[in-house]
């Protein structure tokens, strides 16, 4: 939680706790005291009450944490190759509009403008922070990005020889802090559900044979007239 937001909730918690202790009503003592103590405790831990109430996972810095996993009946090397070609990412993660590779480590990412931003899109530059073929890809936004974010994709052998477990973990700072995360959820931009939908779509496409290729083109299923 950002320092200003943390301080505001802390002051509010102390105020409510004090009001409860001074009240002559036992019910008010219980309600105000309990609410004040809860707000104060969350502020001390750096946890936003808004995020806690909505089950939005955040770290002490106010960054939203999103993660999910899916098991796909294919090898890790093949799936890694698709994710490693960054131009494929808009096909895999629907909130992305495009990713332009600038050099071996840097790229420019563009997304549809989220809640809290005017205009149709937002762009930033990112860099690869890890690249382990067949195992892991990680990235983070560069300083000055309009939306601070980072992410990683892990490729693990699934139990029972069932293919590969693809694990995606994303961290980002929503515009407006917890209020921005709340507004995004109200407007239907719920990142956890977006990620779940993206991974399930990726699983269907891979296992049914219609998917992005390592050449940056979509390969169609037989019998669909070459539809991309």
C-alpha positions as a Markdown table, in Angstrom:
| # | Residue | x | y | z |
|---|---|---|---|---|
| 1 | Unk | 0.0 | 0.0 | 0.0 |
| 2 | Unk | 1.4 | 3.5 | -0.9 |
| 3 | Unk | 2.6 | 5.5 | 2.1 |
| 4 | Unk | -0.1 | 8.2 | 1.7 |
| 5 | Unk | -2.9 | 5.6 | 1.5 |
| 6 | Unk | -1.4 | 3.7 | 4.4 |
| 7 | Unk | -1.2 | 6.8 | 6.5 |
| 8 | Unk | -4.8 | 7.8 | 5.7 |
| 9 | Unk | -6.2 | 4.4 | 6.7 |
| 10 | Unk | -4.0 | 4.4 | 9.9 |
| 11 | Unk | -5.4 | 7.8 | 11.0 |
| 12 | Unk | -8.9 | 6.7 | 10.2 |
| 13 | Unk | -8.4 | 3.5 | 12.3 |
| 14 | Unk | -7.1 | 5.4 | 15.3 |
| 15 | Unk | -9.9 | 7.9 | 15.0 |
| 16 | Unk | -12.6 | 5.2 | 15.0 |
| 17 | Unk | -10.8 | 3.3 | 17.8 |
| 18 | Unk | -10.7 | 6.4 | 20.0 |
| 19 | Unk | -14.4 | 7.2 | 19.2 |
| 20 | Unk | -15.4 | 3.7 | 20.2 |
| 21 | Unk | -13.5 | 3.9 | 23.5 |
| 22 | Unk | -15.1 | 7.2 | 24.4 |
| 23 | Unk | -18.6 | 6.1 | 23.5 |
| 24 | Unk | -21.1 | 5.4 | 26.3 |
| 25 | Unk | -22.9 | 2.8 | 24.2 |
| 26 | Unk | -21.6 | -0.8 | 24.5 |
| 27 | Unk | -22.7 | -1.5 | 20.9 |
| 28 | Unk | -20.8 | 1.5 | 19.6 |
| 29 | Unk | -17.7 | 0.6 | 21.6 |
| 30 | Unk | -17.8 | -2.8 | 20.0 |
| 31 | Unk | -18.5 | -1.7 | 16.4 |
| 32 | Unk | -16.3 | 1.4 | 16.3 |
| 33 | Unk | -13.6 | -0.1 | 18.4 |
| 34 | Unk | -13.5 | -3.3 | 16.3 |
| 35 | Unk | -13.5 | -1.4 | 13.0 |
| 36 | Unk | -10.9 | 1.0 | 14.1 |
| 37 | Unk | -8.6 | -1.7 | 15.4 |
| 38 | Unk | -9.0 | -3.6 | 12.1 |
| 39 | Unk | -8.2 | -0.6 | 10.0 |
| 40 | Unk | -5.2 | 0.2 | 12.1 |
| 41 | Unk | -3.8 | -3.3 | 12.0 |
| 42 | Unk | -4.2 | -3.5 | 8.2 |
| 43 | Unk | -2.4 | -0.1 | 7.8 |
| 44 | Unk | 0.4 | -1.3 | 10.0 |
| 45 | Unk | 0.8 | -4.4 | 7.8 |
| 46 | Unk | 0.6 | -2.3 | 4.7 |
| 47 | Unk | -2.6 | -4.0 | 3.5 |
| 48 | Unk | -5.4 | -2.0 | 2.0 |
| 49 | Unk | -8.8 | -2.5 | 3.6 |
| 50 | Unk | -10.4 | -2.1 | 0.1 |
| 51 | Unk | -8.1 | -4.8 | -1.4 |
| 52 | Unk | -8.7 | -7.1 | 1.6 |
| 53 | Unk | -12.4 | -6.8 | 1.5 |
| 54 | Unk | -12.5 | -7.5 | -2.3 |
| 55 | Unk | -9.9 | -10.3 | -2.0 |
| 56 | Unk | -7.5 | -8.4 | -4.2 |
| 57 | Unk | -4.0 | -9.7 | -3.4 |
| 58 | Unk | -1.5 | -6.9 | -2.8 |
| 59 | Unk | 2.0 | -6.6 | -1.3 |
| 60 | Unk | 3.2 | -4.0 | 1.1 |
| 61 | Unk | 4.1 | -1.6 | -1.7 |
| 62 | Unk | 0.5 | -1.6 | -3.0 |
| 63 | Unk | 1.2 | -3.7 | -6.0 |
| 64 | Unk | -1.5 | -6.1 | -7.2 |
| 65 | Unk | -0.5 | -9.7 | -7.4 |
| 66 | Unk | -2.2 | -12.0 | -10.0 |
| 67 | Unk | -1.3 | -15.7 | -10.6 |
| 68 | Unk | -2.8 | -18.8 | -12.2 |
| 69 | Unk | -1.7 | -22.1 | -13.8 |
| 70 | Unk | -3.0 | -24.6 | -16.3 |
| 71 | Unk | -1.8 | -28.0 | -17.4 |
| 72 | Unk | -1.4 | -28.5 | -21.2 |
| 73 | Unk | -0.7 | -31.8 | -22.9 |
| 74 | Unk | 2.4 | -30.6 | -24.7 |
| 75 | Unk | 6.1 | -30.4 | -24.0 |
| 76 | Unk | 7.7 | -27.5 | -22.1 |
| 77 | Unk | 10.1 | -26.6 | -24.9 |
| 78 | Unk | 7.3 | -26.2 | -27.4 |
| 79 | Unk | 5.1 | -24.0 | -25.1 |
| 80 | Unk | 8.2 | -22.0 | -24.0 |
| 81 | Unk | 9.0 | -21.2 | -27.7 |
| 82 | Unk | 5.5 | -19.7 | -28.2 |
| 83 | Unk | 5.7 | -17.4 | -25.1 |
| 84 | Unk | 9.3 | -16.5 | -25.8 |
| 85 | Unk | 8.4 | -14.9 | -29.1 |
| 86 | Unk | 7.1 | -11.7 | -27.5 |
| 87 | Unk | 5.1 | -10.7 | -30.6 |
| 88 | Unk | 2.8 | -13.7 | -29.8 |
| 89 | Unk | 1.8 | -12.3 | -26.4 |
| 90 | Unk | -1.2 | -10.2 | -27.6 |
| 91 | Unk | -2.7 | -13.5 | -28.9 |
| 92 | Unk | -2.1 | -15.1 | -25.5 |
| 93 | Unk | -3.1 | -12.2 | -23.2 |
| 94 | Unk | -6.1 | -10.3 | -24.6 |
| 95 | Unk | -5.5 | -7.1 | -22.7 |
| 96 | Unk | -2.4 | -6.6 | -24.8 |
| 97 | Unk | -2.8 | -4.8 | -28.1 |
| 98 | Unk | 0.8 | -5.3 | -29.4 |
| 99 | Unk | 4.4 | -6.0 | -28.3 |
| 100 | Unk | 7.2 | -4.6 | -30.4 |
| 101 | Unk | 10.7 | -6.1 | -29.9 |
| 102 | Unk | 13.4 | -3.4 | -29.7 |
| 103 | Unk | 16.5 | -5.5 | -29.2 |
| 104 | Unk | 17.5 | -8.8 | -27.5 |
| 105 | Unk | 16.2 | -7.7 | -24.1 |
| 106 | Unk | 14.0 | -4.7 | -24.5 |
| 107 | Unk | 10.5 | -4.5 | -26.0 |
| 108 | Unk | 7.6 | -2.0 | -26.1 |
| 109 | Unk | 4.2 | -3.1 | -24.8 |
| 110 | Unk | 0.9 | -1.5 | -25.5 |
| 111 | Unk | -2.4 | -2.2 | -23.8 |
| 112 | Unk | -5.9 | -0.9 | -23.9 |
| 113 | Unk | -6.2 | 2.0 | -21.5 |
| 114 | Unk | -7.3 | 0.7 | -18.1 |
| 115 | Unk | -9.5 | 2.5 | -15.6 |
| 116 | Unk | -7.9 | 5.6 | -14.4 |
| 117 | Unk | -6.4 | 6.6 | -17.8 |
| 118 | Unk | -7.8 | 8.7 | -20.6 |
| 119 | Unk | -7.1 | 7.8 | -24.2 |
| 120 | Unk | -7.4 | 4.5 | -26.0 |
| 121 | Unk | -4.1 | 2.9 | -25.1 |
| 122 | Unk | -1.0 | 3.0 | -22.8 |
| 123 | Unk | 2.5 | 2.0 | -23.8 |
| 124 | Unk | 5.7 | 1.3 | -21.9 |
| 125 | Unk | 9.1 | -0.3 | -22.4 |
| 126 | Unk | 10.0 | -3.6 | -20.6 |
| 127 | Unk | 13.1 | -5.7 | -20.3 |
| 128 | Unk | 13.7 | -9.5 | -20.0 |
| 129 | Unk | 15.0 | -10.3 | -16.5 |
| 130 | Unk | 15.2 | -14.1 | -17.0 |
| 131 | Unk | 15.2 | -16.4 | -20.0 |
| 132 | Unk | 15.7 | -20.1 | -19.3 |
| 133 | Unk | 14.7 | -22.1 | -22.4 |
| 134 | Unk | 12.0 | -24.6 | -21.6 |
| 135 | Unk | 11.8 | -23.5 | -18.0 |
| 136 | Unk | 11.1 | -19.8 | -17.3 |
| 137 | Unk | 10.7 | -16.3 | -18.9 |
| 138 | Unk | 10.5 | -13.1 | -16.7 |
| 139 | Unk | 10.2 | -9.4 | -17.5 |
| 140 | Unk | 9.7 | -6.0 | -15.8 |
| 141 | Unk | 8.7 | -2.6 | -17.0 |
| 142 | Unk | 11.6 | 0.0 | -17.2 |
| 143 | Unk | 11.7 | 3.1 | -15.0 |
| 144 | Unk | 9.2 | 5.8 | -16.1 |
| 145 | Unk | 6.5 | 3.3 | -17.2 |
| 146 | Unk | 3.0 | 4.6 | -16.9 |
| 147 | Unk | 2.0 | 1.2 | -15.4 |
| 148 | Unk | 4.7 | -0.4 | -13.3 |
| 149 | Unk | 4.6 | -4.1 | -13.8 |
| 150 | Unk | 6.5 | -7.4 | -13.9 |
| 151 | Unk | 5.7 | -11.0 | -14.7 |
| 152 | Unk | 7.0 | -14.4 | -15.2 |
| 153 | Unk | 5.9 | -17.6 | -16.9 |
| 154 | Unk | 7.1 | -21.0 | -15.6 |
| 155 | Unk | 7.0 | -24.3 | -17.5 |
| 156 | Unk | 7.0 | -27.4 | -15.3 |
| 157 | Unk | 6.5 | -31.1 | -16.0 |
| 158 | Unk | 3.0 | -32.0 | -15.0 |
| 159 | Unk | 2.5 | -35.1 | -12.7 |
| 160 | Unk | 1.6 | -38.4 | -14.3 |
| 161 | Unk | 3.2 | -37.5 | -17.6 |
| 162 | Unk | 0.2 | -35.2 | -18.5 |
| 163 | Unk | 2.3 | -32.6 | -20.3 |
| 164 | Unk | 3.4 | -29.2 | -18.9 |
| 165 | Unk | 2.1 | -27.0 | -16.1 |
| 166 | Unk | 2.2 | -23.4 | -17.3 |
| 167 | Unk | 2.3 | -21.0 | -14.4 |
| 168 | Unk | 1.9 | -17.2 | -14.9 |
| 169 | Unk | 2.6 | -14.7 | -12.2 |
| 170 | Unk | 1.9 | -11.0 | -12.7 |
| 171 | Unk | 2.6 | -8.0 | -10.5 |
| 172 | Unk | 1.4 | -4.5 | -11.3 |
| 173 | Unk | 0.6 | -1.2 | -9.7 |
| 174 | Unk | -2.9 | -0.1 | -10.6 |
| 175 | Unk | -3.4 | 3.6 | -11.3 |
| 176 | Unk | -5.0 | 5.1 | -8.2 |
| 177 | Unk | -3.8 | 2.4 | -5.9 |
| 178 | Unk | -6.5 | 0.3 | -4.2 |
| 179 | Unk | -9.1 | 2.7 | -5.5 |
| 180 | Unk | -7.9 | 2.0 | -9.1 |
| 181 | Unk | -8.1 | -1.7 | -8.5 |
| 182 | Unk | -11.6 | -1.3 | -7.2 |
| 183 | Unk | -12.7 | 0.8 | -10.2 |
| 184 | Unk | -11.2 | -1.7 | -12.6 |
| 185 | Unk | -13.2 | -4.5 | -10.9 |
| 186 | Unk | -16.4 | -2.5 | -11.1 |
| 187 | Unk | -15.8 | -1.9 | -14.8 |
| 188 | Unk | -15.2 | -5.5 | -15.5 |
| 189 | Unk | -11.4 | -5.3 | -15.8 |
| 190 | Unk | -10.8 | -8.0 | -13.2 |
| 191 | Unk | -7.2 | -9.2 | -13.8 |
| 192 | Unk | -7.5 | -12.6 | -12.1 |
| 193 | Unk | -10.5 | -13.5 | -14.3 |
| 194 | Unk | -8.7 | -12.1 | -17.4 |
| 195 | Unk | -5.7 | -14.3 | -16.7 |
| 196 | Unk | -7.9 | -17.4 | -16.1 |
| 197 | Unk | -9.7 | -16.8 | -19.4 |
| 198 | Unk | -6.4 | -16.3 | -21.2 |
| 199 | Unk | -4.9 | -19.5 | -19.9 |
| 200 | Unk | -7.9 | -21.7 | -20.5 |
| 201 | Unk | -8.1 | -20.3 | -24.1 |
| 202 | Unk | -4.4 | -21.1 | -24.6 |
| 203 | Unk | -5.0 | -24.6 | -23.3 |
| 204 | Unk | -7.9 | -25.2 | -25.7 |
| 205 | Unk | -6.0 | -23.8 | -28.7 |
| 206 | Unk | -2.9 | -25.8 | -28.0 |
| 207 | Unk | -4.7 | -29.1 | -27.4 |
| 208 | Unk | -7.1 | -28.7 | -30.3 |
| 209 | Unk | -4.3 | -27.7 | -32.7 |
| 210 | Unk | -5.1 | -24.1 | -33.4 |
| 211 | Unk | -2.4 | -21.8 | -31.9 |
| 212 | Unk | 0.3 | -19.2 | -32.4 |
| 213 | Unk | 3.5 | -20.6 | -33.8 |
| 214 | Unk | 7.1 | -19.7 | -33.1 |
| 215 | Unk | 7.1 | -17.9 | -36.5 |
| 216 | Unk | 4.6 | -15.4 | -35.2 |
| 217 | Unk | 1.7 | -16.7 | -37.4 |
| 218 | Unk | -1.4 | -18.7 | -36.3 |
| 219 | Unk | -1.6 | -22.2 | -37.5 |
| 220 | Unk | -5.1 | -23.4 | -38.3 |
| 221 | Unk | -6.6 | -26.8 | -37.7 |
| 222 | Unk | -7.1 | -29.1 | -40.6 |
| 223 | Unk | -10.5 | -28.9 | -42.2 |
| 224 | Unk | -10.9 | -25.2 | -41.5 |
| 225 | Unk | -9.9 | -23.9 | -44.9 |
| 226 | Unk | -6.6 | -22.4 | -43.6 |
| 227 | Unk | -8.4 | -20.0 | -41.3 |
| 228 | Unk | -6.0 | -18.1 | -39.1 |
